[in-house]
Amino acid sequence: MSEVRRIKDQEFEDYMRITLDSYPAMFTDVTEDRRKGWIERMKATQNEDDSVNYYGCYRGGEMVGGMRLHDFKMTLYGSPVLVGGVGNVCVDPLHRKMHVSKELMEFSHRHYRGRGAKLTALYPFRPDYYVKMGYGYGRKMSQYRFRPGDLPRGSRENVSYLGESDVDALTACFNRHAHRTHGMIEKRKGYFERFINRFKVAGYREGGEVKGFVGFGYEKLREDNVLLQNLEVHTLLYETPDALRGLLGFLAAQLDQVERVVINTFDDDLHFVPRDPRDGVPSMFYTSQETNVQGVGIMYRVIDARGVWEELDGHGFNGISLRVKLTVRDSFLPENDGSVFIHFTEGRPKVVEEDGYDVEVGIDVAWFSSLVMGVVDFRKLWAYGMAEVSDESYVDTLDRLFHVDLKPETVEEF
């Protein structure tokens, strides 16, 4: 019989060993001093930050796996909600394929349901593995590689480097943006205290406030040429068009020093910005030339298919009036499996007891999670065979009901 519980200070040594054994390609050449430093930081984080906790799975008193749980404040269509972040799920190699990760994930879902959360999120090592546990895909992230000389040369008058004295202003800038952006997670000051030392940071100031910033580093392209490098943008955030133009002007000015400016972003339209949108890779398919590559990262899961509608009460659902019987299939979390009746009145949802409905929707919890987060439209899921309707004449209405103009942006690292 397994036990999943919070790790005690003296057990972090075992947790560290299992982590390193679980991700050997990620953690290479780890010195003893570095390993001890990680352990002390994990202890300090758990003891000093009540939003981050480490849990172990124990069998016969031995730790056989572990994970890190984060209490996130996410903006869900304009409202702050608790979302459980599941990170660093690790299993001792001697206990793989023995349902350790399954038990850890089951614990995390029930832990957060007990806390009143309706959603959890994670970054998968294999997306297909977590789909089976009810996680739906998040929004795709794009990587662009522009030549700096192709970027617009906006005014850099308000752009300057930011340092330790600007941490409060950086935090305020990020959280203003996060509070009005669907899917964003609020960050604490401590994150930017580390950020400012990890990256070079240039900011755009306006009216005494930081209105945008770019955190970046450099990537050496060849060992035999110290002059060839790319500028890698970790974070590009802006609150106003002027801030974006100023920061792009700063990046454009680096043309004598770097080959390409590499930007990872949820912006699907950023190829409109440079003169030449191509990323320098000579790939071509069906008359199209490569501008960027994309990948799936964050995944979301609804852990309370009935309660989640309470947190969506403020979302307008495009003014649609419709009575829906929603049947969510969830074999991994049985208490989340079943039907719920939602009456939408001019877009406002209300869960009711069975009282008639216009259309029934059947859907797996993974795809429901992607749908309710606004990642994918209903019509697509229906066309792909991932959602069923009792009356196909309602597909257009359901598509308009769930459609969102701005898909979620979740950039938290955990």
N, C-alpha and C positions, 0 to 999 in steps of 0.2 A: 504494500500500500504506500503510495507516494504522499508526501506532505510538501506543500508550497507555502513558503513563509518568507518574511523579510530577513535579509542577511544580517548577521551580527558582525561586529567589527573584526573579530578574530577569524571570520570565515572568508574575508575578502581575498586571502591568499589562494583558496580553492577556486573562487570565482575568477580570479585573474588567470589561473592556470587553464581553466576550461575555456575562457575567452581566447587565449592565445592558441590553444589546440584546435578550436573551432574555426578560426580564421587565419591559418598559417601564412597564406599569401598576402594578407592585409598587414600583418604585423611581423616584419622580418628584422633580424639583427637587433632584437630588443635586449638592451643591456640590463644588468641587475639593478643598477641605479634607476634606470628609466622605469622598470617594472615596479620597484618600490615606490617611486614617485606617483605612478598611476594609482597604486593601492591607497596611498595616503590621501590623494585627491578624491577618490571615490568615497572613502570614509568621511572626509570633511563635507563633501557634497550632501551625503545622506543625513549627516548629523546637523548641518546648518541650513539646508534648503528643504523645506517640507514638501516641495513640489516634485522632487526627484527621489525615488526609492529603488533599491535593488532587492530582487527576490530570487530565492534558490528553490530548486526542486530536489527533495531529499528522499532517498530510498535506503532503508536500513541505517539511517543516520548519516549517510554519505551524500554529499552534494553531487548530483549527476547532471545538472543543467541550471541555467539562470537567465535572468532578463532584467532590464532597467525600465521602470515605469515613470512617465512624465505626466504631470497634471498641467495641461495646456489651456490657456484662455484663447479660443479661436473666434474670429468674427464669422458668424454664420448669417449671411444675408443682412448684415448690419447689426446683429445682436451678438453680444459676448456670451459664449457657452463653454462649459467644461468639456474638453475632449481628452481622452486617454491616449497618450503616446506610448507605444510598445517598442522598445529598442533593445539591441544587442541580445537577441534570443540566441543562446548558445547551449550546446549539448556536448557532454564528454564523449569523445569518439568511441569509447567502450560501450556506450549506451545508446548509440544512434539506432534508429529504426525500432525503438522500444517505447515510442509514444511519449517521450519526455517533452518535446516541444508542444505536442498536442495538449498535455496537461498544463503546461505553462500558459498557453494561449487561452485555454478554458478558464483558468484562474483569472487572467487579466480581464476577460470579458465580464465575469461575474463580480470581480472587484469593482470595476467601474460602473456596472449597473447598480451595485449597492451604494455607490457614491452619488447616484443620480445622473450620471453621464448617459447620453444617448448615442455617442459616437466614439470610436477609437480610430487610430491611424498608425501606419508604420511604413518603413521603407523595406521592401522585400529583397532577399538575396535571390529568390526565384518567384516572380509574380504568379506563375501557375500554381505553386505550392500554397500560396495564401489565398488564392481564389477559392480553393477547396475549403478554406476556413471561413469563407464568407466575405472576404475583402474584395472590393471593386476597384478598378483602375482609377487613378487620378488623372489630372490633366498632363498632357505630354509637354516636356521641356525641350526647348530648342537650343542648339549651340551654333552660333554664327561666328565666322572668322573673316572679318573685314580687313582690308588694307587701310591703315590709318589715314592715308591720303585721300581715301574715298569718302571719309566721313565729313559732314558739314562743319565748317570752321566758324562756329558761333562765338560770340563774345565771351572771353575768359575773365572779364573784369572782376566778377564776384566769386571766382574760383580760387581756393587756396588749400594748402594742406591742413588737415585736422590732426590734433594731438590729444594727449591725455586730458587737457583742460576742456576739451570739446565733447567729452563722453556724455554729459547730460543732454547737450544739444542734439547729439547723434541719436540717443535713445528716444528723445521727444519726437524727432523727425520720423524715425522708423515707426513708432507707435501711433502717431497721427495717421500715417499711411495705412498701418495695419488695422486700425479701428474702422476705416471706411472701405476696406478691401476684403471681399468675400474669400474665406479660406486662410487668411493671414493669421499668424499667431503672435501675440504680444511678446516682446522680449524685455528682459530685465537689464538693469544697468551693468551688471557683471558681465553680460555677454559682450558689450561694447568695450569694456575695460580690456577684455582679451582680444577683441577684434582689432583695436587700434594698435596692438603690439604684433599681431599676426600679419596684417596687411599694411601697405601704404594706403592712405585714405585722402582723397581730395573731395572737398565739399563746396557746395554753392550756397552762399549766404545772401539773404534778402531780408531787409527790415530787422536785422539783429538776430534772425533765426537761420538755422541750417534747413534749407528747403530741398536738398538733394545731396547725394554723395555717391562716390564710386570707391569701392575697396578692391585693390588689385595687387598682383605680384607678377613675376616674370618667369617664363619657361625657356630654358636653354634648348636650342634645337639640334646642335651638333657638338659633340665633345671636342672636335678638332677645330672649332671656330667659336671664339668667345664673343663675337660680335653678332651672331645670329640668335635672335630671341623673339618670342611672342609676349605680348602683354595680356595676361589672363585676368579678366574681370570676375571677381567672386560675387560682388553685389553691385547692382546699378539701380538706385532708387531715386525717384524724383516726385515732387509734389506739384510742380508747375511746368509748363512748356519751356519757360525761360531757363529753369534749372536744368532741364534735359539738354537744351541747346548749349548751355555753358559747359556742362560735363562732356558732351560730345566734342565740343571745341577743344577741350583739354586732351581728350584721347586722340583727336586728329593731329594735334601738334607733336605727337610722339613719332611721326613718320620717319625721322632720321635715325631712330633708335630701335624700332621694332618692325618685324615683318608683318604680323597680323595682330589685330585686337580680337581676342576671343571672348565672347559674351554668352553666358548661359542665362536664359530668360524664358518666361512663359509667354512673351510677346510674339505672337504668330505673324505679325506684320512688320517686324523690324527690318526686313529686307527692303522696305521702301526708303529707308534712311540714307544708305550710301549711294554713290554714283554707280558703282558696280556691285550688285548684290551677291555675286558668286563667292564661294568660300575658298577658292584656290585648288579644290580637288577636281581633277579632270573627269568627273563622272557625268554621264549623260544618259537619259532614258526617255524614250518616246518624245523626242524633241525638247526635253526639259533638261536644264543644267542645274547642278547641285548648288543650293544657296545655304543649306544648313542641314544638320542631322538632328534627329529627335529621339527621345527616350522616355519610357514610363518610369516614374520614381514613386512618389507617394501613393499609398493606397488607403482608402477609407472603408469603414465598416459601421453600419447601423446596428447597435446592440439592443435597441429598444424601438421596434417598429411601430409600436403604439404611442409611446411617450415622445418620440421625436417630433410629432406634430405639434406638441405644446411649444417646442422651441422654434417651430416654423410659423407660429401664429402671426408674427409681424411681417412675414413675407407675402407679397401680394398675389403670387401665382397668376399674374397677368390678367386679373379681373375676371377670371372664368368662374362661372357657376356650374357645378356638376356634383352629382352624388356618386361616389366611387366605393365599391367593395374591393379592398386591396388584400390579396392573399400572398403573403411573403413566405417563401420556403426557406427554412433554416435548420438543416440537420445537425449542424455543429453546435448550435446553441438552442436547444429545443424550446426553452421558454420564450424564445423570440419567434417561433414558428406559429403561423396561423393567420386569421383574417381580422381585419379592422375596417370599420365603416367610417369614411370621411365625407362630410358634406362641405363643399366649397361654395361659399356665398360671396359673389363678386371678388373671388380670389382668396378669401379668408377661410382657412381650414378649421373644421371642428370635428373631433372624434365623437361619434354618437353610438348608441346601442343600435342593434339591427333595426332599421327603419326604412327599408327599401333602398334601391340604388338604381342608377341609370346604366352602369357598366361595371363589370368585374375585371380586375387586372390580376393576373398571376405572374409572379416574378421571383427569381432566386435572390436571396439577400445581397449577394455580391453586386448584381446589376442594379438592384434597388438602391444600394449605397451610392453607386456612381450617378444614378439618375437623380436622387434627392440632393446630391451635392452640386448638381448642375454641370457635370462633366460631359454628359452625353444626352442627346435628345431622345424622347420616347419613341419617335418614329424609327430611329435607327435600331434601337433594341428590338422593336417589333419586327422590323424587316430582317434582322439577323436571327430571329427565332428565340430571342432571349426574354421576351415578354409576350404574354398571351392576353387577348381581350375577348370578352363574351360577345361583343358586337363591334365589328370592324368599322362601322360607320362613325365610331367615336375616336378613331385613331388620330384624326386631325385635331380634335378638341383636346385630347390628352397630350398631344405634342405641344400645342400652344400652352397648356396648363403648366407643364414642367420646363419649358424653355427658359433659359437665362441668357441675357446678353453678355454678361461678364462672367466667365468661368472662374473657378477657384484658383487662388495662388497661394500655395503652401510651400514655404521655403525653409522651414525649421530644420535644423540638423539635430538628429537624436538617434 
